[in-house]
Amino acid sequence: MSYYDLVAWISENSQLVNCRIDNVYSTVIPNVFVFKLHCPQGIKELIIEPGRRIHFTKYEREKTLDTKARILREYVRDASIRSISIVNDERILRIDLSNGNSIYVELLPRGLLVVADQQNRVLFSTEYREFKDRTIRPGHQYSEPPKPTMDVKEIEKNLQKGNLSRVLGAPQDIISYLGIQVNSLSELEEAKRKLKEFEEQLKNGRVTPCYSENNVLPIRFENCVEAKSFNDALDEYFTKLEKVEAVKRKSEKVEEEKKRLESSINQLLSTIEEYKKEEEKLRTIGKLIMSNYQLVEDEIKRNAKRFTLKLDGYEVELDPKLSAMKNASKYFDEAKEYSQKAKRAEETLEELKKKLQSLSAEIEEKSRESAISFRKKEWYEKYRWSFTRHGYLVIAGKDQDQNESIVRKLLGERDIFLHADVQGAAATVIKDPEGIQEEDIRDAAVIAACYSKAWKVGLGSVDVFWVYGSQVSKSPPAGEYLPKGSFMIYGKKNFVNNVKLELAIGVCKGENEVRVEAGPVDAISEKCDAYAVIVPGGTDPSKVAEKIARDFSKKLELPTKVIANEIAKLMPGRSEIKKVEVKSVASTNNNNPISH
């Protein structure tokens, strides 16, 4: 990110202030940190990669916890962000926290992420070292990298070479966009004025966010894709690069092991060939001794010490203490030893080949994981969610807190509220149900039924009632108390009777991502490439998820482990698989399912 990128990003992300840092994670890429923030607008994830970028993300990614992230947590977790500012008009962002500490995000090349205390002494840094102009070590005063300076001669030299970007400290794309041309020192001030005006425009939110495969800017440029916000443009651009890098890094160790195995296999093949050649040679010599039996016997009688006899081009060493027969047997025995060595080596070779095959599959698996690991998250995915057959969004609470949140914050007067007619069920809502059909309400009733206590006790079906949002209240009658997660329903209840406890979990493959969804059978079977139908049962959810994932992966070339994890998140409880259907590769377009 350039200085102007940082200005543009800050101008549209002032909501960073007052967010609380809930946690910090590392990723599979070194020095890429995920800050989980609790903001007034909801939960957000902030990506910080010193020396490169800062932006909110809508994409899920694999989170880890390395030593740096663990230490970083100690100094920032549970602190609220009080202010954000750019340091000395440089690519350095200062984030002041409620606990008195400050985070410095240096976006300059080889920049650091530093946490300093109230006296600006270094508490943490992604790297500790002595630079030419500053020292970054615990307890030392934090100082930012010095600004690069040029004397008049250097400026003139760079202007002659056409290095205007270096002279002005601005990307060439922005210089070209502003139509800045500088041929002499006298024109520099006008160029700086234009850049200052542009900076003010960015601060006032006058941004045209745009990105391509090779660039991201707060201005429109050739062959770029416009985004809703500059943050979205940064997120799309950098996440795509991160996705490639993550797959590469995750595969590197396996690739190294694969190369080692390939080397061992080649060496073993050579050894086996040598063993077989030696076996053949020794066996041939044994046969030559037997076919020249009398000659060998005569030579043995004439020699008192070991001697060599040439037989059919072979130099045959013979022991005069042994008969011709025993000399031949000795060679046959040695040939047998080499045969056994070759056999053992071939067995080892098969094991190595199996390991190599497994590693190749693992590399492919890790490559496939990226479609799942880097998937854009929607706001409703924090809840149970589904879509009806006609595309209406259904959300349901995972626990009492979410039930409370859905009713208090998300339930509109014209939304439809559903609840299984049992104690202990998810508050379920159909959002914006204008023009909704009876089939859609029944689809939503499946979600309300399956994510209720009815599943855990093993019922086959349950009744579900529905009302409009205007009929649901958190206000109890006078003198009564409503416990957390409970609601009052006023007016007539509408019932969907005998809703079967059958939940479909499907995998839907898009152009750039794979999504795992749960919902009614009719809706999921229509839009997903593979789906399983589960019912209440006695098998552990994780084992059911693994079985379904294996069946899906066989046909759709999906990462089994990641898919299994995603499926497990959607399981209502202990279950049994009723059926699994995967659309064949050849029949994906005509929706012809293959039953497993």
N, C-alpha and C positions, 0 to 999 in steps of 0.2 A: 504494500500500500504506500502511496505517495503522501506527502503532507496534505495535498488537496483532497485526496481520498479520505484522510482522517478528519479533515474539517467537514466534509460532506456527511460523513457517517455520524459525527457528533451532533451535527445540526438536526438530524432526524431521530436521534436516539437519546434525547434528554431524559426519557423515562428510566434510564439506567439509574438515575438518582432515586434514592429511597428503596431500591431493591435490596433484599437481604441475601447474602451468600450462604446458601444452605450447604453446599458441598463443592469439592473440587476433585476432578478426575484427570488422569492421564489417558492417553490413547495408544494405539499400537505404533504411532509415529512419535519419536522423541520430541519433547518440548511443544507438543500440541496439547493444550489443557482445555477441559470443559468445566466451566463454572456454572453450577446449577443455581439459579437465582429465583428467589420468591419475590415477585414484583406485584405492585397493586393491580396490574393487568393479568396476573396469573404466573404460572411457572414458566421460566424461560431458561434457555441454555446459551451461554456466551462462550464462543471459541476464542482463545487467545493463543497465538503462536508468535512469540517474540521474533523480531527481525522480519516479520512478514505480514501479519493480519490480526484484526479483531473484528468480530461480527457475531450477531445472534444467528442461531441456526434452527431450521425447521426439520433438519435431518437427524435421524437416529444414527448412532455410530457405536462401535464397540468401545466400552469404557474399561480402563484398567486402573490400577493404583500403584504407580512406581514410587520410588523413594522421594523424588522431588515433589510429587503431588501430595504425598503423606505429610511432608514437612510444611508445604505451602498451606495445607489445611489448618495447621496449628495457629497460623498467624492471621487467617482471614475468615475462617468459618464462623457463622452466626453473626458476623458484623454486617451492618447496613452501609450502603454507599451514600456518602454525604455530598460529594461533589466530584465532577470530572473536569479536567482542564488540559490544554495542550501546553507543554513546557517549552518556553523560549522559541515559539514559532518553529519548532522542530517536530519530527515524527516521533514524539514521545508523549504518551498519554499518562496523566497522573490521576489516580483514583483514590480519593480520601475516604477512609472508613470510620465508622462510629467508634471503633476501639482505639482510635488514635494512630493506627498504622496507615501507611500509604502504599499503593501498588504503582510501580512505574512500568509501563509497557513500552519498550523501545522497539519501534518498527524500522529502525535503521538497519542496514546490512550488519549481520552478526550482533544484532541487538539482544538485550537481555530482558527477562522479567524479574523485577527486583521488588522486595517488600522492605520498607524502611519504617523505623519507629517514629515517635513524636519528635525526637531530636534528629531525625533524618539519618539515623545510623542503620546500616544494612543488617537486616535480620535473615533474609533469604535471597538467593539469586540462582538463576538457572545455570550460572557458571561463575566460579570464583577465579579471579586472576588479576595480575597487574598489567594494565594497559600502558601505553606510552604516556597518556595524559591523565590517567585516573586509576585508582585501585578499588576493586570490588571484592571486599572480604567482610565477613561478619564483624560488626563493631566499628567498621570504618564509615566515615561520612559518605553518603551517596552523592555522587556528582554525575551529571549527564555527560555524554560524549561531547567534546568541544565542537563548535560549528566549524566547518571547513572555511578557510579564508583564502582569498587570492589577491595578490598585489596587481598593480596595473599591467605589468609585463605579462603575467600569467593570463589575465583576462584577454589582453590583445592576442596572445598566442592561441588561446582557445577559440576566440572569435574567428581568427584566420583559418583554423581547422574546421570551423562549423560546429564546434561543441557548445552551442547556445544553451542546451539543456543543463550542462555542467555549470555554466556561468550563472544562470538564473535559478538553478536548483529546482527546476520544474520539469515534469515529463515532456518529451517532445510532442506527444499527442495533444497536450493542452496548449503548448506553444503554437502549434500549427492551427489548432481550433480557434485560438484568439487572433490569429493572423499576425503574430509578432515576428518581426524581422529586425535584426540588429547587425549592422555592418561596421559600426564605430562606437567608441565609448560614449559619444554624445547622445546616442539613441537608447542607451541602457535605462535611463530614468523613465522614459516613456514605456518601455517594456515592463519595468517593475510596477508602474502605475496600473497598467492593464491587468497584471497578475493580481494586484491588490484588489482591484474592482471585482475580478473573478472570484477571489476569496470571499469578499463580502456577499456576493450573490449566493455562494455555497452556504454561507452562514445563515442567510435568509431563506434557505430551503429551495432555492431555484436550481434544481438538480434534474437532469435527465438520465436516470440510471440505465446503463447499458453494459452488456457483457457478450463475449464471444468465447471460443475455445482458447484463444491466446491472450485475451485482455479483458480488463474490467475498468470502467471509467465513470465518473459522474456526468459525463456528456455523451451525446450521441456520436457514434463513429461508424465507419463503413462496415456493412455486414454484421451489425451487432443485434442482439436481442434485447428489447427494452424490458425492464422489470418494474414492478409496482413501487419498489423503494430501492435506494442504493444498497441497503443492507441485504435485500433479497438478491441483488446482482452479485454482491460479494459472496453470499452464501452459495449461490449456484456455481459461480466460477471456481472458488477455492475448494468446495466440497467435491467437485468433479476431479480436481487434481489430487485431493486427499484420498479419494476412493482408489485411484490408480496406485498411488504410493502405498496405501495400506495393504492392498492385495500383494504388491511387490514385496513389501517387508515381511508380511506373514508367510510368503512363499520362499523367501530367501534361505531360511534355515533348512527347510525341507529340501530345497534345491541343492544345498551344499551336501546334505546327507545322500541325496539321489546321486550326485556326482561321485561321492565316495563309494557308494554301492556299485555304480557302473564301473568304476576303476577296479574294484574288487572282483567283479564278475569277469571283466576282461582278463585280469591276471589269472583268475581261476580257470578260465577257458584255455589259456595258454598252458597252465600247469597240467590240466587234464589231457591235453594233446600230447604233452611230453611224457606223461605216465603211460598213455596208450602206445606211444611209439616205443618206449622202453620195454613195455610188456611184449609187444610184437617181436622186438629184436631178441629178447631173452627166450621167448617161446620158439622162435626160428632156430636159435643156436641149439636149444635142447633137441629139436627135431634133427638138426644136422649131425649132432653127436650120435643119435640113434641110427640115422641112415648111413653113417660112416663108422659103425660100431667097431669093426675089426681093425680099421686103421687107427682109431683112437686107442684101442686096447694095446696095439703094438707100440704106439708112441709112449703110452703110460709106462710100459715095461722098460723102455729105453731111457726114461728120465727119473731122476731121484728128487728133483725140486720142481716147484710149479713152473709150468712152461706154457707157451702160446703156440697154438696150431691154427694155420689158416685153412678155413673151410668155406668154400663157395663165397669168397670175398670177405668173410668175417674173421677177425682176429679172436680166436676162442681160447680163453685162459682155462687150463685144466689142472686139476690137483692129482698128482700121481699116487697119493695115498688112497684115492677113491677109484672105484671101477668106472668104466665108461657109463654104465647104467646110473650109478650114483651121481656122477658129474652132470649127466643129463637131468636127473631129478632135481639137482641143486638149481639148475637154470629154470626148470619148470616151476619150482617153488618161488624163486625170485620173481618170475613172471606173474605168478598168482598174487604175490604181495602188491605188485604194481597195479594189477587188476583191481584189487580191493581198495588201494589208494584212490584209483580213478573213480571207483564207485562211490566212496565216501565223499570225494570232491564233487561228484555230480549231485549227490544229495544236498551238500552245502550250497551248490550252485542253484538248485531248485528253491531252496529257502531264500537265498538272496534275490532270486527273480521274483518270488512272491512279495518280499519286502519292497522291491523296486516298484512292482505293480501297485502295491498299497500306497507307496509314497506318491506315485504319479496320480493316483486317485485322490490323495490328500491335497496335492497341489491344485487339482481341478476343483476339488471341493472348496478350497479357500478362495479360489477365483469366483466361484458361484456365490459365495457368502456375501460378496459386496452388494449384490442386488437386494439382499435383505438388510444387511448391516447399515447401508446408507440409504434409508428410505425416508421420504419426507413425511413428517408427522402432521396430522390434522388436530385441531383443538379438541375434538371430541374423543380422541384416542386415550385420554386419561381415564375415561369411563368405559363401561361395557358399551359396545356400539354395534349397530348393524344397519342395513338398508332394506326396506321392504321391496317387494318385487317391482313396484313402480317408482322406486328411488327415494322414498321418504326416509329421512334420518331418524333412527331410534337410538336413544341413549338410556343407560340404566346404571344405577349405583353399584359399586363393588363392595361398599360397606356403609355403615350408618352415616359416617361423615359425608360420603359422596351422595347418599340419599338426601341428606339435609341440604347439601350444596345445590343439587339439581332442582329441588323444590323452591328453595329460597332465591336462587340466582338465575336459573335457566328456564323455568316453567312459565310460559306465557299464558295469558287468559284463554287464547284459542287453541293452544297446544292440547294434545290428548295425553292424559295421565292414565297409566295402566298399573295394576297390581294383582299378583296372584292372590286368590282368596284363601291364603294361609298366613299364619304368623311367620315372619322371617322371610321377606322377599325384597327384591330390588325395586326401588322407585323407578318406573320406566316411563319414558316420555317420547311421543312422536312430535318432532319439531315441525312447525309450519305446515299443518296438515290440510291446507286448502285443496279441495277437490279430491280428497282421499277416498278410497273405495274400501268396501268391507274386507276384501282380501288383504289389504295393507294392515288393517287393524288386527286381523287374525295373525299376520306375520309378526307384528309387534308383540302380540299376546304370547307367542312362542318364546320370545326373549324373557318376558315377565315370568312365564311359567318355569322355564329351564333354570334361570338364575334365582331360584327360590329354594326354600327348605324342602319342597316337595321332591326335588332331585335327590337330596341327601338321604331322605327316608325311603327312596326307591318307589315312589308312586308312578303309575303308568300315565296318568293324566290329572289335570287339575283345572278348576274354573278360574277365569281371570276377569276382573271387572275393569271398566274404563269410564272415565268422566273427563270433562273439559277442565283445563287449568283453573278456570274461574271458580270451580267447585272445590278446589283443594286449598286448605288453609293451615297455617301454623299456629293460629290463635285458638286456644281451647275455650270451651264454654266457661262462664264465670265460676270461679272457685275450683276449677279443675286444672290439672297439670299434664302437659304433653312431654313425654320423655324424648330424648334425642332420636331423630330418625322416624318419629311418628307424626301423623298428620290427621287433620279432621277433613272428612268428606261430607259436603253438604249437597242435598238434592238427590236426584235419581241416579242410581248406578246402572250402567249397561253391562251385560255379561256376555263373555265368549265362553261357552260351556265346553267341557271335555277337551281341553287343549292338550294334545299328546306331548309328552316329554321326550321329544326327539329333536336333537340339535345337529345341524349340519356345520361342519368346519371345512372350509375350502381354501384352495390356493388359486389366486388369480394372478396370472402373469401379464404384466404390462410391457411397454416398450423398453423402459429403463428400470423397472422395479418389479418386485414380487410382493404381493400383499396376502396375508393370511386373515380370513374373515370367518366369523361365526354368525349363524342366523337360521331362519326356517329353511327347510329342505328345498322348497320350490324356488326361492330366491337365490340361494347359493348354487344350486345345481345348474341354474340357467346361465350364470355369468362366470363361474369359475372353471378352470381347466381340470381341476380334480377336487373331489370332496368326499368326506366320510360322514356317515350318519351314526351318532352315538346315542345311547340310552342309559338310564341309571343302571349301575351294576356294582361289581365288587372289586374291579381291577384298579390299581393305583393310576391316577391321571397321567403321571409321567411315562409309565409303561405303555398306556394306550396311545399317548402322543408319539412315542418312539415308533410304535407299530404303524401308525398312520403315516408318519413322515417317511418311513422306509418304503411303503407302498407308493407314495407320491413320487419319491425321488427316483425310483426305478425307471419310470416312464418320462418324467419331466426334467431329469437332470438337474435336480435341486440339491442344495447343501443340507443333508439329512439332519445334522446336529442343530443347525440354526432353525430349520423348519420345525423340528420337534420342540424346541424351546418356545417358539411362537405359538404353536398349537397348545402347549401345556398352559400358557397364560389364559387361554379361552375356555379351558375345561371347567364345567360347573362343579365337578367332584368325581368320586369314583364312578367308573363307567364301563360299558361294554360297547364294542363296535358292532353295529348292525350291518353296515355294508360300506365298501369303499369303491368309488368309481373314478377312473382316470381316463380322460379323453386321449385317444391315441394320437401320435404325431401326425399320421396321415389323415385323421378325421377331425382334427382340431377345428377346422373351418365349418364342418357340417354337424358339429356337436354330437358325434356318434360315440357314446361312452363305451369303454371296455370295463367290464365288471371284474373285480378281484375277489 
